[in-house]
Amino acid sequence: MNVHEYQAKEILARYGVPVAGGGVATSAEEARQIAEKIGGPVVVKAQIHAGGRGKGGGIKLAKNAAEASEIAHEYYLGLLVDRARSRLTIMASAEGGVEIEKVAAETPEKIIRAEIFPAAGFSPYVARPDQVKQFVALLAGCVRCFTEMDCSLVEINPLILTPEGKLFALDAKVNFDDNALFRHPDVREMRDIHEEDPLEVEASKSDLNYIKLEGGQVGCMVNGAGLAMSTMDIIQLAGGKPANFLDVGGGASKETVSKAFGILMRDEDVKAVLVNIFGGIVRCDRVAEGIIAAAKEVHIGVPLVVRLQGTNAREARQLLEASGLKLTVAETLDEAARKVVAAVGGAA
């Protein structure tokens, strides 16, 4: 889950991270009142869950950059989970104020990385810039925020150094692990669904794990995150591109399957659908019955390839073949991937 910049700053401030003062305005009059309260040049930033606000006109300076924020230097600081190493990783760079992805692609040597060992936690020796005491305290606050709030990302860009030698988080971005939000009801209340993909919002209401992917044409309906990742890989290997990640969960009931089809059919990029279900917790024939019932409720206007394996897989295939539905039944995942890629016009 993402939150807005002002919310991210509020959270970091709880952990002792120095942030610039400000307020939230919903009108020009409120913005004027907040600026008067601050008593100095200000920056007005649109609050959206996207980057590039400056390029899009979403950031307005009071008069000029120097007057609005006196900055001697801009840095980048980020904390994220390195899943390959299973560790919290700190990333820092003297190239602040720009997209870190661009720095990583063009000048990766300008990014410093440091790992935090899970058992040892954060130690001050990890941080040794010129402003040692300030930075150690700031970074320690970020690490505590990351671990205690179950974050997936804490990013400060830019982290600024003023002419007086003070460090401030001028901008902040904090993302949270959705699976841990039950421990943080205050964070859950910060959710702004208007900044999220409408289909992802609808899916979350039905306890479906759905993520829209750019540039894909094959809609995926799978039970289990690991199986979903494998399915997307095999589609890619067959020459296609997955349009989404959609995990209907271990139950894969008629209701969840119907909801899943409804979401996939609302995505105009989906030109074919691959259903890949492993019948473990639920029998394959029950899943087949759910697909047949769901297909009668939701108009599936694209080619449909179904692969069911596990308990009662043979019975499930017989049900599907006798259903009269316009679908293709596959036995192996490789076969299913090749057939669904062919249905969208073949390999790219």
C-alpha positions in Angstrom: 0.0 0.0 0.0 1.2 3.5 -0.9 0.6 6.7 1.0 0.9 10.3 0.1 4.1 12.4 0.6 2.6 14.4 3.5 1.6 11.2 5.2 5.0 9.6 4.7 6.6 12.7 6.3 4.3 12.4 9.3 5.3 8.8 9.8 9.0 9.5 9.5 8.7 12.4 11.9 7.5 10.0 14.6 10.8 8.2 14.3 12.9 11.4 14.7 13.6 12.0 11.0 13.8 15.8 10.4 11.2 16.9 7.9 10.2 20.4 6.6 7.1 21.9 8.2 3.9 22.1 6.1 0.3 21.3 5.9 -2.4 19.8 3.7 -4.6 22.2 1.6 -7.6 21.4 -0.5 -8.1 25.0 -1.8 -6.0 28.0 -2.7 -7.3 29.8 0.5 -6.1 27.0 2.7 -2.7 27.0 0.9 -2.4 30.7 1.6 -3.2 30.3 5.3 -0.7 27.5 5.7 2.0 29.6 3.9 1.3 32.5 6.3 1.6 30.2 9.3 4.9 28.8 8.0 6.1 32.4 7.6 8.4 31.9 4.7 8.8 30.9 1.0 7.0 27.6 0.4 6.6 24.9 -2.2 3.2 23.6 -3.2 3.1 20.0 -4.2 0.2 18.0 -5.7 -0.4 14.8 -3.7 -0.5 11.9 -6.1 0.9 8.4 -6.1 3.2 9.0 -9.0 6.6 10.4 -9.8 7.4 13.2 -12.2 5.2 15.8 -10.5 7.7 18.5 -11.3 7.7 17.7 -15.1 3.9 17.6 -15.0 3.5 20.9 -13.3 2.5 19.4 -10.0 5.2 21.3 -8.0 5.1 25.0 -7.7 7.8 27.1 -6.0 6.9 30.3 -4.2 9.4 32.5 -6.1 12.5 30.5 -7.0 14.1 27.3 -5.9 16.9 29.0 -3.9 14.5 31.2 -2.0 11.9 28.5 -1.3 14.4 25.9 0.0 17.9 26.9 0.7 19.9 23.8 -0.3 23.7 23.3 -0.3 23.4 19.7 -1.7 20.8 17.1 -2.5 21.2 13.4 -1.7 19.2 10.2 -2.2 18.4 7.8 0.6 16.3 4.6 0.2 15.6 1.5 2.2 14.1 -1.6 0.6 14.0 -5.4 0.9 16.6 -7.2 -1.2 14.6 -10.4 -1.8 17.6 -12.2 -3.4 19.6 -11.6 -0.2 16.6 -11.7 2.2 17.9 -8.5 3.9 17.0 -4.9 4.4 19.2 -2.9 2.1 20.2 0.8 2.4 20.9 2.7 -0.9 22.4 6.1 -0.9 23.7 8.5 -3.6 25.1 12.0 -3.9 22.8 12.2 -7.0 19.7 13.3 -5.2 16.7 15.1 -6.7 16.6 12.9 -9.8 15.0 9.5 -10.5 17.2 6.8 -8.9 16.4 4.4 -11.7 18.1 6.8 -14.1 21.2 6.9 -11.9 21.2 3.1 -11.5 21.0 2.7 -15.3 23.5 5.4 -16.4 26.0 5.7 -13.5 25.5 2.8 -11.1 28.8 3.4 -9.5 27.3 6.5 -7.8 25.0 4.4 -5.7 26.3 3.1 -2.4 24.7 0.0 -0.9 24.8 -1.4 2.6 23.0 -4.5 4.0 21.5 -4.8 7.5 21.9 -8.3 8.9 18.5 -9.4 10.4 20.0 -10.7 13.6 22.3 -7.8 14.3 20.0 -5.0 13.2 21.2 -1.5 12.4 24.6 -0.4 13.7 25.9 3.2 13.5 29.1 2.1 11.7 27.0 1.6 8.6 26.6 5.4 8.2 29.8 7.5 7.8 29.1 10.7 5.8 30.4 14.1 6.8 27.4 14.9 9.0 27.9 11.7 10.9 25.8 12.3 14.0 22.8 13.8 12.1 22.9 11.1 9.4 23.2 8.2 11.9 20.2 9.5 13.8 18.2 10.0 10.7 19.1 6.7 9.2 18.4 4.9 12.5 15.0 6.5 12.5 14.3 5.3 8.9 15.4 1.8 9.8 13.1 1.7 12.9 10.3 3.0 10.8 10.9 0.4 8.1 10.9 -2.5 10.5 8.3 -1.5 13.0 5.8 -0.3 10.4 6.3 -3.3 8.1 7.3 -1.1 5.1 8.4 -2.4 1.7 10.0 0.9 0.8 11.2 4.1 2.6 12.7 6.6 0.2 13.9 10.2 0.8 14.7 12.0 -2.5 16.0 14.5 -2.0 17.6 14.4 1.4 19.0 17.9 1.5 21.9 19.5 3.3 21.4 23.2 4.1 24.1 25.8 4.0 24.1 25.7 7.9 24.9 21.9 7.7 21.5 20.6 8.6 20.0 17.5 7.0 16.3 17.5 6.1 14.0 15.0 4.3 12.6 17.4 1.7 10.6 14.7 0.0 9.5 11.2 1.2 7.9 8.1 -0.1 6.8 5.2 2.1 5.2 1.9 0.9 3.7 -0.8 3.2 3.4 -4.5 3.0 -0.3 -5.1 2.5 -0.1 -8.4 4.4 0.9 -6.6 7.6 -1.8 -3.8 7.5 -3.9 -5.7 10.1 -1.2 -4.6 12.6 -1.4 -1.0 11.5 -5.1 0.2 11.4 -3.9 3.8 11.4 -1.9 3.2 8.2 -4.8 1.4 6.6 -7.0 4.5 7.2 -4.5 6.5 5.0 -5.3 4.5 1.9 -6.5 6.6 -1.0 -8.3 4.3 -3.4 -8.7 7.1 -5.9 -4.9 6.9 -6.6 -5.1 3.1 -7.3 -6.1 1.1 -10.3 -9.9 0.6 -10.1 -9.6 -3.0 -11.0 -7.0 -3.6 -8.2 -9.4 -1.9 -5.8 -12.3 -4.1 -6.8 -10.1 -7.2 -6.6 -9.0 -6.4 -3.1 -12.6 -6.1 -2.0 -13.1 -9.7 -3.1 -9.8 -10.9 -1.5 -8.3 -11.4 -4.9 -4.6 -10.6 -5.4 -4.6 -8.7 -8.7 -1.9 -6.6 -10.3 -2.1 -5.0 -13.7 0.9 -5.4 -15.9 1.8 -3.1 -18.8 2.0 -4.2 -22.4 0.6 -7.7 -21.9 -2.3 -9.4 -23.7 -2.8 -12.7 -21.8 -5.0 -12.5 -18.8 -3.9 -15.0 -16.1 -6.1 -16.6 -13.5 -4.2 -18.8 -11.1 -4.5 -20.2 -7.5 -1.3 -19.6 -5.6 1.3 -16.8 -5.9 4.1 -19.2 -6.8 2.0 -20.9 -9.5 1.1 -17.4 -10.8 4.8 -16.4 -11.2 5.5 -19.7 -13.0 2.6 -19.2 -15.3 3.7 -15.7 -16.2 7.2 -17.0 -16.9 6.0 -19.8 -19.2 3.7 -17.4 -21.1 6.8 -15.2 -21.6 8.9 -18.2 -22.7 6.2 -19.1 -25.2 6.5 -15.7 -26.8 3.6 -13.9 -25.2 3.2 -11.3 -22.4 1.0 -11.6 -19.3 -1.4 -8.8 -18.8 -1.8 -9.3 -15.1 -1.0 -11.2 -12.0 -4.3 -12.7 -10.6 -4.3 -15.1 -7.7 -7.8 -16.3 -6.7 -6.5 -18.2 -3.7 -6.5 -21.8 -2.6 -10.3 -22.1 -2.6 -11.1 -20.9 -6.1 -14.8 -21.1 -5.5 -17.5 -20.2 -8.1 -17.8 -16.8 -6.6 -14.1 -15.9 -6.7 -13.8 -17.3 -10.2 -16.8 -15.3 -11.4 -15.3 -12.1 -9.8 -11.9 -12.9 -11.4 -13.5 -13.3 -14.9 -15.3 -10.0 -14.4 -12.1 -8.1 -13.6 -10.2 -9.7 -16.5 -13.0 -8.9 -19.0 -12.9 -5.2 -18.0 -9.3 -4.9 -19.0 -9.3 -3.9 -22.6 -5.7 -5.1 -23.1 -6.7 -8.8 -22.4 -7.0 -10.6 -25.7 -7.1 -14.1 -24.3 -7.3 -15.8 -20.8 -5.3 -18.6 -19.4 -6.8 -20.4 -16.3 -4.2 -22.5 -14.6 -5.5 -24.1 -11.4 -3.9 -26.8 -9.2 -6.5 -28.8 -7.4 -5.0 -29.4 -4.0 -7.2 -27.7 -1.3 -10.1 -27.8 -3.7 -10.9 -30.5 -6.3 -10.4 -29.8 -9.9 -14.0 -30.8 -10.8 -15.3 -28.2 -8.3 -13.1 -25.6 -10.0 -14.5 -26.7 -13.4 -18.0 -26.4 -12.2 -17.1 -22.9 -10.9 -15.7 -21.9 -14.3 -18.8 -23.2 -16.1 -21.1 -21.3 -13.8 -19.0 -18.2 -13.9 -18.9 -18.2 -17.7 -22.7 -18.1 -17.7 -22.7 -15.0 -15.5 -19.8 -13.1 -17.1 -19.5 -12.7 -20.9 -16.1 -14.0 -21.9 -15.5 -12.4 -25.2 -11.9 -13.6 -25.8 -10.3 -17.1 -26.3 -10.2 -19.1 -23.1 -7.6 -21.8 -22.4 -8.0 -23.9 -19.2 -5.5 -26.1 -17.6 -6.5 -28.0 -14.4 -4.2 -30.4 -12.6 -4.4 -32.2 -9.3 -7.3 -34.1 -7.6 -10.0 -35.2 -10.1 -8.3 -33.4 -13.0 -9.6 -36.0 -15.5 -13.2 -35.5 -14.3 -12.7 -31.7 -14.5 -11.5 -31.9 -18.2 -14.6 -34.0 -19.0 -16.9 -31.5 -17.5 -15.3 -28.6 -19.4 -15.4 -30.5 -22.7 -19.0 -31.4 -22.2 -20.0 -27.9 -21.1 -20.5 -26.5 -24.6 -18.4 -23.5 -23.7 -16.0 -22.1 -26.3 -12.7 -23.0 -24.6 -9.6 -24.9 -25.1 -8.5 -27.6 -22.6 -4.8 -28.2 -22.0 -3.1 -30.8 -19.9 0.4 -29.3 -19.4 1.4 -25.8 -18.6 3.7 -25.6 -21.6 0.8 -26.7 -23.9 -1.5 -24.2 -22.2 0.9 -21.4 -22.7 1.6 -22.2 -26.4 -2.2 -22.4 -27.1 -3.0 -19.1 -25.4 -0.1 -17.3 -27.1 -1.4 -18.7 -30.4 -4.8 -17.4 -29.6 -3.6 -13.8 -29.4 -1.8 -14.0 -32.7 1.4 -16.0 -31.9 4.7 -15.2 -30.4 5.8 -11.6 -30.5 
